[in-house]
Amino acid sequence: MERNFLLITSDEALAGRLKNLEAWGYLPDWRKNGRAQSALKDLSLAKKPILMDLAAPDALEGLSDLRAYYPEASIIAVSNGNMNITAESLKFGLSSLVTERDSEAELFEALKRAFSDISRREELEALKSSSEQKIISKSLAMRKALKAAREAGAAKEPVILLGEPGCGRELMARHIHSISAPPGAPFKKANYEHELPAAVEAARGGTLYIKDISSMSGQAVEVLRALIKEGSKMKAHLRLMAGAVSEEALPPDISFRKIPVPSMRQRKEDVIPLAESFIEELSFHLKKKKKYFTKKAKEALLGMEFGEGNAGELKDLVHKAYFLSKGTGIGEKDILGSEYFGKNSFRNFIDERLRGYLKKIADLEHSNLYATVISEVERALIELALRETKGNKLRAARALGMNRNTFRAKIKQLKIKDKFST
């Protein structure tokens, strides 16, 4: 098996020792000028170890540039005997540091570890991508959005994703990142303004996504302008993408490629495939057999009107229908019973029950009705999730979209007994 790696050195003796490892399948791509800059446009390097000779001219600057372009790359440094330069090199997150540059055995072990790290990372990426939500695109509106996304990916320019909250703006941003960024490059998100400085630094070599650019103040917008300014070093080191509800909300004088992301009202053809994908995802987390929608259930889904929650509304609805359903089929009653948006049967059901409950309460001022209803609803949902997962708290928390610690705190607060484990 051939294992190619990048070698940056002007030391022919070191290059000769590494060529001796070709018998073991380790093949150096030798950049004799001793500089890293000539390699920065080679996107395949993210999947190769990079061996940097610290005796090379401007070695530390080269390490800085390589780490900025390829944040996940496995970089091996070969010491030149200078303790100051060697110590500085450790700041760049090295895979290995070879202290004996004359030792073929040490070089061989370092390369072996680097290729092993890359292999494990590729396995994890494959596992992650297999479980990530995929974009459903049966509708013409979503197909047009994906076409625009492909064009934006090739153009490498800043992108603004226009659409209502919950329509999938971040999912589309991640899709553009996946088809255009180097393998292993970071995708970092800034939800709030105070997160921006750290997110900018963490996104070096990849993509920075701002959840809602219209929420940024003037000072933050100035930072963004600097990021995408022509000639900016940071512009070469990361790609900027952001979400916004409309063009009117965009900061002036910032040039973005605009991609409209359609709402659920504009992509009815995607409702059933998307609902089925949510059920498949939930079944995977619960480690249960996949449930299916009956014909009547599908008709109920297609007849629904989605508000600004969009796909988020649909996901919540089908998750609740999953827990309400008995057996492997999700029926119309399960859908309508879990519906709580707009004029719907679940809200009407709650209205009727509360109206009857209120009539039985003499002293409304001291009834504490709100807290009572909320706690009982929470108790019922948590117990349903625990029952379905046979008491597995982590899987139950995931199914309800809750943080694990919050979920455990709720169990303690509501005094729910562990009666679901098998």
C-alpha positions in Angstrom: 0.0 0.0 0.0 1.4 3.4 -1.0 1.3 6.2 1.6 2.1 9.6 0.1 3.2 12.5 2.4 4.4 16.1 1.8 8.0 16.7 2.7 9.2 20.3 3.1 13.0 20.5 3.5 16.1 21.8 1.8 18.2 19.2 3.6 19.1 16.5 1.0 20.4 14.1 3.8 17.0 14.2 5.5 15.2 13.7 2.2 17.5 10.7 1.5 16.7 9.0 4.8 13.0 9.4 4.1 13.4 8.0 0.6 14.8 4.9 2.3 11.3 4.3 3.7 9.8 3.8 0.2 10.3 0.1 0.6 7.6 0.3 3.3 5.3 2.3 1.0 6.0 5.8 2.4 6.5 8.0 -0.6 7.6 11.6 -0.1 6.4 14.5 -2.2 9.5 16.6 -1.7 9.3 20.4 -1.9 13.0 21.2 -2.3 12.7 25.0 -1.9 12.0 24.4 1.8 8.9 26.6 1.7 5.3 25.7 2.5 3.6 28.3 0.4 3.8 26.4 -2.8 1.7 23.6 -1.3 -1.2 25.8 0.1 -3.5 25.4 -2.9 -3.3 21.6 -2.9 -6.6 20.5 -1.3 -5.5 16.9 -1.2 -3.0 17.7 1.6 -5.7 17.5 4.2 -5.6 13.8 3.8 -1.8 13.5 3.8 0.7 13.9 6.6 2.9 17.0 6.2 6.5 16.6 7.4 8.1 20.1 8.1 11.8 20.4 8.6 12.3 23.1 11.3 15.6 23.9 9.6 13.8 25.1 6.5 13.7 28.9 5.8 10.7 30.5 7.6 9.6 27.1 9.0 7.4 28.6 11.7 5.7 30.9 9.3 5.2 27.9 7.0 3.7 26.0 9.9 1.3 28.9 10.7 0.1 29.0 7.1 -0.3 25.2 6.8 -2.3 25.0 10.0 -4.5 27.9 8.8 -5.3 26.3 5.5 -5.5 22.7 6.8 -6.6 22.8 10.5 -7.1 19.0 10.6 -3.9 18.0 8.9 -1.4 15.7 10.6 1.8 17.7 10.8 5.1 16.2 11.8 8.0 18.6 12.7 11.6 17.5 12.5 13.8 19.4 15.0 16.8 21.4 13.9 18.3 21.4 17.3 17.2 24.9 18.1 15.2 24.7 21.3 13.4 28.1 20.8 12.2 27.2 17.3 11.3 23.6 18.5 9.3 25.0 21.4 7.5 27.5 19.2 6.5 24.7 16.7 4.6 22.9 19.5 2.0 25.8 19.4 0.7 24.6 16.0 -0.8 21.3 17.3 1.8 18.9 15.9 0.9 15.2 15.3 4.5 14.3 16.2 7.9 16.0 16.9 10.9 14.1 15.7 13.9 15.1 17.9 16.5 12.9 16.3 16.6 13.9 12.6 19.2 11.2 11.8 17.0 8.4 13.1 15.1 6.5 10.3 13.3 4.6 13.1 11.9 7.7 14.7 10.8 9.1 11.3 9.2 5.8 10.4 7.2 5.7 13.7 6.0 9.3 13.3 4.7 8.6 9.8 3.0 5.4 11.0 1.2 7.3 13.7 0.2 10.1 11.3 -1.4 7.7 8.8 -3.1 5.9 11.6 -4.6 9.2 12.9 -5.8 10.1 9.3 -7.4 6.7 8.9 -9.3 7.0 12.2 -10.4 10.5 11.3 -11.8 9.3 7.9 -13.7 6.6 9.7 -15.3 9.1 12.1 -16.1 11.5 9.3 -17.8 8.6 7.4 -19.8 7.7 10.5 -20.8 11.3 11.1 -21.9 11.9 7.5 -24.0 8.8 7.5 -26.0 10.1 10.5 -26.3 13.7 9.4 -29.6 15.1 8.2 -29.7 15.1 4.4 -31.4 17.8 2.3 -34.7 16.6 0.9 -35.3 18.1 -2.6 -38.3 16.7 -4.3 -39.8 20.2 -4.8 -38.8 22.5 -7.6 -38.1 25.3 -5.1 -35.6 23.3 -3.1 -33.9 22.0 -6.3 -33.4 25.6 -7.4 -31.9 26.4 -4.0 -29.5 23.4 -4.3 -28.5 24.5 -7.8 -27.7 28.0 -6.5 -25.7 26.3 -3.6 -23.6 24.4 -6.0 -22.8 27.5 -8.0 -21.9 29.4 -4.7 -19.7 26.5 -3.7 -17.7 26.8 -6.9 -17.5 30.6 -6.6 -15.9 30.6 -3.1 -17.5 33.9 -2.3 -19.5 35.0 0.8 -23.0 33.7 0.9 -26.2 35.0 2.5 -29.0 32.4 3.0 -32.4 34.2 3.0 -35.4 32.5 4.6 -37.7 32.2 7.6 -36.3 30.7 10.8 -36.5 26.9 10.7 -36.5 26.6 6.9 -33.0 25.1 6.8 -30.6 28.0 6.4 -27.8 26.4 8.5 -28.4 23.0 6.8 -27.9 24.7 3.4 -24.7 26.4 4.7 -23.3 23.1 5.9 -24.1 21.6 2.5 -22.2 24.4 0.7 -19.3 23.8 3.1 -19.3 20.1 2.5 -19.1 20.4 -1.3 -16.5 23.2 -1.4 -14.2 23.2 1.7 -11.1 20.9 2.0 -11.8 17.6 3.7 -11.7 18.1 7.5 -12.0 21.9 7.3 -13.9 23.4 10.3 -17.5 24.7 10.1 -18.0 27.1 13.0 -21.2 28.9 13.9 -21.7 32.2 15.7 -25.3 32.3 17.2 -24.7 35.6 19.0 -22.5 38.7 18.6 -20.2 37.9 21.6 -19.3 34.5 20.0 -18.0 36.2 16.9 -14.3 36.7 17.8 -13.8 33.1 19.0 -15.7 31.7 16.0 -13.6 33.7 13.5 -10.4 32.2 15.0 -11.8 28.7 15.2 -13.0 28.9 11.5 -9.6 29.5 10.1 -9.2 27.2 7.0 -12.9 26.5 6.8 -16.3 28.2 7.1 -17.7 30.8 9.5 -21.6 30.7 9.7 -23.5 33.5 11.4 -27.0 32.4 12.4 -28.7 35.8 12.0 -26.5 38.6 10.6 -29.3 41.2 11.1 -28.8 40.8 14.9 -25.2 42.0 14.7 -24.3 45.5 15.9 -22.4 48.1 13.9 -19.1 47.1 15.6 -19.6 43.4 14.6 -20.5 44.4 11.1 -17.2 46.3 10.8 -15.4 43.0 11.7 -17.3 41.2 9.0 -16.4 43.9 6.4 -12.7 43.5 7.3 -13.1 39.7 6.9 -14.3 39.8 3.4 -12.3 42.8 2.2 -10.3 42.2 -1.0 -6.7 41.4 -0.1 -7.5 40.5 3.5 -5.4 37.7 4.8 -8.3 36.3 6.7 -10.5 36.3 3.6 -8.0 33.7 2.2 -8.2 31.7 5.4 -12.0 31.3 5.9 -15.3 31.6 4.1 -18.2 33.7 5.4 -21.8 32.5 5.3 -24.8 34.0 7.2 -28.5 33.6 7.6 -31.1 36.4 7.3 -34.9 36.6 7.0 -34.9 39.2 4.2 -32.6 41.4 2.1 -33.8 44.4 4.0 -32.1 43.1 7.2 -28.7 42.9 5.5 -25.9 45.3 6.5 -25.2 47.9 3.7 -22.0 47.7 1.7 -21.4 44.0 2.3 -21.5 42.0 -0.9 -23.0 38.5 -0.6 -24.2 35.9 -3.1 -27.8 35.6 -2.1 -29.6 32.2 -2.0 -33.3 32.0 -1.1 -34.1 29.0 1.1 -37.8 28.1 0.6 -40.3 27.7 3.4 -42.3 24.5 4.0 -45.3 26.3 2.4 -43.2 26.6 -0.8 -42.2 22.9 -0.8 -45.2 20.8 -0.2 -43.7 17.9 -2.2 -41.0 17.6 0.5 -43.3 17.3 3.5 -43.7 13.5 3.4 -40.1 12.6 2.5 -38.9 15.0 5.2 -41.3 13.6 7.8 -40.1 10.1 7.0 -36.4 11.2 7.4 -37.2 12.6 10.8 -38.8 9.3 11.8 -35.8 7.4 10.5 -33.4 9.7 12.4 -35.4 9.2 15.6 -35.6 5.5 15.2 -31.8 5.4 14.7 -31.2 7.3 18.0 -33.8 5.2 19.9 -32.4 2.0 18.3 -35.9 1.0 17.4 -37.5 -0.3 14.2 -38.5 2.4 11.8 -42.2 3.3 12.0 -44.3 4.2 8.9 -47.0 6.7 8.1 -50.4 5.4 7.1 -52.2 6.9 4.0 -54.5 8.9 6.3 -51.5 10.2 8.3 -49.8 11.4 5.1 -53.0 13.2 4.0 -53.1 14.9 7.4 -49.5 16.0 7.1 -50.1 17.4 3.6 -53.2 19.3 4.8 -51.3 21.1 7.5 -50.3 24.8 7.3 -46.8 25.5 8.6 -45.9 28.8 10.2 -42.5 30.3 10.7 -41.3 27.2 12.5 -41.2 25.4 9.1 -39.2 22.2 9.1 -38.7 22.6 12.9 -42.5 22.5 13.4 -42.7 19.4 11.2 -39.9 17.7 13.1 -41.5 18.4 16.5 -44.9 17.2 15.3 -43.7 13.8 13.9 -41.6 13.1 17.0 -44.6 13.6 19.2 -46.7 11.5 16.8 -44.1 8.7 17.1 -44.5 8.6 20.9 -48.3 8.7 20.6 -48.5 5.9 18.1 -49.0 2.3 19.1 -47.2 -0.4 17.1 -45.3 0.3 13.9 -47.8 2.5 12.1 -48.3 6.2 12.7 -52.0 7.0 12.0 -54.1 10.1 11.4 -55.1 10.4 15.1 -51.4 10.4 16.1 -50.7 13.3 13.7 -53.7 15.3 14.7 -53.3 14.5 18.3 -49.7 15.9 18.2 -50.6 19.0 16.2 -50.3 22.2 18.1 -49.8 24.9 15.5 -52.5 27.3 14.4 -56.1 26.0 14.6 -55.6 22.4 15.4 -57.1 19.5 17.3 -54.4 19.2 20.0 -54.8 22.8 21.1 -58.6 22.4 21.0 -58.2 19.3 23.1 -56.2 21.2 25.7 -58.7 24.1 25.6 -61.6 21.8 26.3 -59.8 19.9 29.2 -58.6 23.2 30.8 -62.0 24.7 30.5 -63.5 21.8 32.4 -60.7 21.9 34.9 -61.1 25.6 35.6 -64.8 25.2 36.4 -63.9 22.8 39.2 -61.5 25.3 40.8 -63.2 27.7 43.2 -60.2 30.0 44.0 -58.6 30.8 40.6 -56.2 33.3 42.2 -54.4 30.6 44.1 -54.9 27.6 41.8 -51.3 27.6 40.3 -52.8 26.2 37.1 -50.0 27.2 34.8 -47.2 25.4 36.8 -49.5 22.4 37.3 -50.3 21.9 33.6 -46.7 22.5 32.5 -45.2 20.0 35.0 -47.8 17.3 34.1 -47.1 17.8 30.3 -43.4 17.6 31.0 -43.8 14.5 33.2 -45.9 12.7 30.5 -43.4 13.4 27.7 -40.4 12.4 29.8 -42.1 9.2 30.9 -43.1 8.4 27.3 -39.6 8.8 26.1 -38.2 6.7 29.0 -40.7 4.0 28.3 -39.8 3.9 24.6 -36.0 3.8 25.3 -36.4 1.3 28.2 -35.0 3.8 30.7 -32.0 4.9 28.6 -31.8 8.6 29.7 -29.3 9.7 27.0 -31.4 8.3 24.1 -34.6 9.6 25.7 -33.0 13.1 26.0 -32.0 13.0 22.4 -35.4 11.9 21.3 -37.0 15.0 23.0 -34.3 17.3 21.8 -33.1 18.1 25.3 -29.6 18.5 26.8 -28.7 15.4 28.9 -28.0 17.4 32.1 -31.3 19.3 31.7 -33.2 16.0 31.1 -31.7 14.5 34.3 -32.5 17.7 36.3 -36.1 17.5 35.1 -36.4 13.8 36.2 -35.1 14.9 39.6 -37.4 17.9 39.8 -40.5 16.0 38.8 -39.5 13.0 41.0 -39.9 10.5 38.2 -39.0 7.1 39.4 -36.8 4.7 37.4 -39.4 2.1 36.5 -38.7 1.8 32.8 -35.3 0.0 32.8 -35.4 -3.7 31.7 
